[in-house]
């Protein structure tokens, strides 16, 4: 079993910044792809950013240039630096760890952390 714990969400004004963290623990023997998703009520969960084992990153068009995904020193933790936040970024953000070095098609989810962008 793999457990993922997110932290760092909260309330921020438009134009502000937040940094989300996700730490994976449990039966982990490899460094796999990881990513951040977000979901608002009534909509499907969407991929925000992902990072492969070798460090290749991918971003949703809506966050390019504002968000940055990175790995921690342990390689089984990731961060999401969110700058220039907009009200439309408000969502529950989920961390996911894939089952191989590139794909997030299958994997384990965290419990989510709320991000609210509002004045």
C-alpha positions in Angstrom: 0.0 0.0 0.0 1.1 3.5 -0.8 -0.1 6.5 1.1 0.0 10.1 -0.2 -0.4 13.1 2.1 -0.9 16.6 0.7 -0.5 19.8 2.5 -0.2 23.6 1.8 -3.7 24.5 0.7 -5.6 27.4 2.0 -7.2 30.8 1.2 -5.2 33.3 -0.9 -6.1 36.5 -2.7 -6.0 36.7 -6.5 -2.4 37.3 -7.7 -1.0 35.5 -4.6 1.0 32.3 -4.3 0.8 28.9 -2.6 3.0 25.9 -2.4 1.5 22.5 -2.2 3.4 19.5 -0.9 2.8 15.8 -1.4 4.7 13.0 0.4 4.4 9.3 -0.5 5.1 6.6 2.0 4.5 2.9 2.4 5.6 0.0 0.1 7.7 2.1 -2.2 10.6 0.5 -4.1 10.8 2.6 -7.2 10.6 6.3 -8.3 7.5 6.6 -10.3 5.7 9.4 -12.2 3.7 11.7 -10.0 1.3 14.6 -10.6 -1.2 17.1 -9.3 -4.9 17.1 -10.3 -7.7 19.4 -9.3 -11.5 19.1 -9.1 -14.4 21.5 -8.6 -17.9 20.3 -7.7 -19.8 19.1 -10.8 -16.7 18.8 -13.0 -14.3 16.0 -13.8 -11.0 15.8 -12.1 -8.3 17.4 -14.4 -4.6 17.0 -14.6 -2.7 20.2 -13.6 0.9 19.1 -13.8 2.9 15.9 -13.9 6.6 14.9 -13.6 8.2 11.7 -14.9 11.0 9.7 -13.2 13.6 11.5 -15.2 12.1 14.9 -14.5 10.1 15.6 -17.7 7.2 17.9 -16.8 3.8 18.5 -18.4 1.3 21.3 -17.6 -2.3 22.0 -18.4 -2.5 25.0 -20.7 -4.4 27.0 -18.1 -1.5 26.9 -15.6 1.5 27.1 -17.9 3.9 29.9 -16.9 2.2 30.2 -13.4 2.6 26.8 -11.8 5.8 24.7 -11.4 6.0 21.1 -10.4 9.1 19.7 -8.8 10.4 16.7 -6.8 11.8 16.7 -3.4 15.2 15.3 -2.4 13.7 11.9 -1.6 12.2 11.7 -5.1 9.0 10.4 -3.6 7.7 13.8 -2.7 6.5 16.5 -5.0 5.7 20.1 -4.8 3.5 22.5 -6.8 4.5 26.1 -6.7 1.4 28.2 -7.7 2.0 31.8 -8.6 -0.3 34.5 -10.0 -3.3 32.6 -8.7 -6.7 33.3 -10.2 -10.2 32.6 -8.8 -10.6 29.9 -11.4 -7.8 28.0 -9.7 -10.1 27.4 -6.8 -10.5 23.6 -6.4 -9.5 20.6 -4.3 -6.0 19.6 -5.4 -5.0 15.9 -5.4 -1.7 14.3 -5.6 -1.3 11.1 -7.5 1.6 8.6 -7.8 1.6 6.4 -10.9 2.6 2.8 -11.2 5.5 3.3 -13.6 8.1 5.9 -14.5 6.0 7.8 -17.0 2.2 7.2 -16.8 -0.4 8.4 -14.3 -3.1 6.3 -15.8 -3.2 4.1 -12.8 -1.9 4.8 -9.3 -2.6 6.0 -5.8 -4.4 9.2 -4.7 -4.0 11.5 -1.8 -6.9 12.8 0.2 -6.8 16.3 -1.4 -6.2 19.8 -0.1 -8.5 22.8 -0.7 -7.2 25.8 -2.5 -9.4 28.9 -2.5 -8.5 32.0 -4.4 -10.8 34.9 -3.4 -10.6 38.5 -2.3 
